[in-house]
Amino acid sequence: MNKTANAPVAEAADGAKKSDRLTRLIEKVMADKESVNLYHDGKITKDELHARGVRFVKGL
């Protein structure tokens, strides 16, 4: 029977990295939401919205 050694895992580094990605994702979603609100208020155009990376899709 083969036994493998268990290496210690750096929990803090991985946890920090994951929360970093989550924080960036949440910030991006909030920025996109703000951009859509500005578009609906008529403060920015559809082209500016597309330049920010936000696009609308048609539902089925």
Residue pairs with C-beta under 8 A, 6 or more apart in sequence:
31 52
32 52
32 53
32 54
35 44
35 49
35 52
35 54
36 49
36 54
38 44
39 45
39 46
39 48
39 49
39 54
49 55
